[in-house]
Amino acid sequence: MAGIWTKLTIVVRTKDLDRASAVISMLDNGLMIEDYSDFSLNGMYGELVDDSILHADKTKARISIFVPEEKNLSEYIAFIDAKLSSLSISFEKEIEGMEEENWADSWKKYFKPIKLGRVTIVPAWEDYDASEGEVIIKIDPGMAFGTGTHETTRLVMKIMQDVVCGGERVLDVGCGSGILAITASKLGAAECNAYDIDPVAVKVAKENAKIAGCDNITVGTSDLLRGVEKKAGGYDLCVANIVADIIIRMLPDIHAYLSPEAPIILSGIVAERENDIKSAAAAHGYGVVRIERENDWVAMMIKRGA
């Protein structure tokens, strides 16, 4: 294998293997899976089988991908953390080829100012001279997902720039680094409530809201909608950059948190799940009013009765 690669392995319970593999395959299709739950010595000579296989924990499976040096390893890790946490899948990480203290900061060399329409995402540690009309978002994502380099984040931000006009109350489900709530605030939203199941993401999002000077952002811990604060009259916009299965689980209940005309921007959808989301949305009275695509990713905006 040419070049320098880091082997990233996720260890999950065997019963969660299929769902975890589906998440990790969003980043790389070249998965190496070790699952010995069905291994048997019937018809084989035990002395020919490696001891590590004979004594492997059959309750656990391992999923590995190889991340090239030029890719942002920490963004991979943050993506997996966010998506598996949202699915309530417990897991462990193993990294070979790079010391932890190196990968924990390695992403910084890849994170440079990113211009997305009239919004520019700038690392918190960099000086940047904004041009007239440019909306600047300063952020230090740390180990939470969301720098603006991933397609799922960019697609939501593209739609938000046409939707947030000023004065809205915004709900961000699965906020990660807080980048979408901060974007809404900078575009003129009056109030943003952001939630994540991962306490690390909640901590990071709070810090980023402070860095960005957005005192109208409230961040809390919530398993999907369970901990979300309801507003009289409902939120005017919901953004959810999560995964298809969680979006489908959320759709039956989200209307209770929104105003009647509120749009929902959904992302984190791999192309092959697009029709699943459309069907689930239609089943709960939502129509698709906009779709954006980049590479194998899809974001869509839906509205009730559209």
MODABEL-V957707 format. One record per backbone hydrogen bond with DSSP energy under -0.5 kcal/mol. CO is the residue of the C=O (numbers start at 1). NH is the residue of the N-H. E is the energy in kcal/mol with one decimal. If there is no record, write none. Layout:
co->(CO,CO)
nh->(NH,NH)
e->(E,E)
//
This chain:
co->(3,4,6,6,7,7,8,9,10,10,11,12,13,14,16,17,18,19,20,21,23,24,24,29,31,32,33,34,36,41,44,45,46,50,50,51,53,56,57,59,61,62,63,64,65,65,66,67,68,71,72,73,74,75,76,77,78,79,80,81,82,83,84,85,88,90,92,94,96,99,99,100,102,102,103,105,106,107,107,110,114,114,116,118,119,120,120,121,122,123,128,131,134,135,136,137,139,141,145,150,150,151,152,153,154,155,156,157,159,159,160,160,163,168,168,168,169,169,170,171,171,172,172,173,175,178,179,180,181,182,183,184,185,188,191,192,192,193,194,195,195,196,197,198,199,200,201,202,203,204,205,206,207,208,209,210,213,214,216,218,220,222,223,225,231,235,236,237,238,239,240,240,243,244,245,246,247,248,250,250,251,253,254,255,257,259,263,264,264,265,266,267,268,268,269,270,271,273,274,275,276,277,278,279,280,281,281,282,285,287,287,290,292,294,296,297,298,299,300,301,301,302,303,303)
nh->(5,69,8,67,9,96,65,94,12,63,92,61,16,17,20,21,22,23,24,25,26,27,28,31,33,64,35,62,39,44,46,48,49,53,54,55,56,58,60,14,12,34,10,32,8,67,68,6,71,73,76,77,78,79,80,81,82,83,84,85,86,87,89,88,90,13,11,9,7,102,103,104,105,106,107,108,109,110,111,112,116,121,119,135,116,122,137,114,139,126,130,134,136,120,138,122,124,144,177,153,154,155,156,157,158,159,160,161,162,163,163,164,165,170,190,191,236,237,193,173,239,174,195,241,178,182,183,184,185,186,187,189,188,167,170,194,218,172,220,174,175,222,199,202,203,204,205,206,207,208,209,210,211,212,214,213,215,217,192,194,196,224,226,228,234,259,263,171,265,173,242,267,247,248,249,250,251,252,253,254,255,256,257,258,235,262,238,266,302,240,300,242,244,270,298,273,274,277,278,279,280,281,282,283,284,284,286,285,305,289,303,301,299,297,271,294,269,292,266,289,290,264,287,306)
e->(-0.5,-2.1,-0.7,-3.2,-0.6,-2.4,-2.3,-2.5,-0.6,-2.6,-1.8,-2.9,-2.1,-1.7,-2.6,-2.8,-1.9,-1.6,-2.5,-2.4,-1.4,-1.7,-1.5,-1.7,-0.6,-2.7,-0.6,-2.3,-1.3,-2.6,-0.7,-2.1,-1.7,-1.0,-2.0,-2.4,-1.1,-0.7,-1.4,-2.7,-2.4,-2.8,-3.0,-2.6,-2.8,-0.6,-0.6,-2.5,-1.8,-1.2,-1.7,-2.5,-2.8,-2.4,-2.4,-2.8,-2.5,-2.6,-2.6,-2.0,-2.0,-1.0,-2.6,-1.7,-0.6,-0.6,-2.7,-3.0,-2.5,-1.2,-2.3,-2.3,-1.0,-1.2,-0.7,-1.6,-1.3,-1.4,-1.1,-1.1,-0.6,-2.9,-1.9,-3.2,-3.8,-0.5,-2.6,-2.5,-2.0,-2.0,-0.8,-2.0,-0.6,-3.1,-0.5,-3.0,-1.6,-2.7,-2.5,-0.6,-2.1,-2.6,-1.3,-2.3,-2.1,-1.7,-2.8,-1.5,-1.5,-0.8,-0.9,-2.9,-0.8,-0.6,-1.7,-1.9,-2.4,-1.4,-2.9,-0.6,-2.8,-0.6,-2.5,-0.6,-2.5,-2.4,-2.1,-2.5,-2.4,-2.8,-1.8,-2.6,-1.2,-2.8,-3.1,-0.5,-2.8,-2.7,-2.5,-2.0,-2.5,-1.4,-0.6,-2.0,-2.2,-2.6,-3.1,-2.1,-2.0,-2.6,-2.4,-1.7,-2.6,-2.6,-2.8,-1.0,-1.0,-1.1,-2.5,-3.3,-1.5,-1.1,-1.9,-1.4,-1.9,-2.8,-0.8,-2.7,-3.0,-2.7,-1.0,-2.4,-2.5,-2.6,-1.6,-1.7,-1.9,-0.5,-1.7,-1.5,-0.5,-1.4,-2.1,-1.1,-2.6,-1.7,-1.8,-0.6,-2.6,-2.6,-2.3,-1.4,-0.6,-0.6,-2.6,-2.5,-1.6,-2.0,-2.2,-2.4,-2.3,-2.8,-2.4,-2.1,-0.8,-1.0,-2.9,-1.7,-3.4,-0.5,-2.3,-2.6,-2.8,-2.4,-2.6,-2.0,-1.1,-2.9,-3.3,-2.9,-1.4,-2.5,-3.0,-1.5)
//
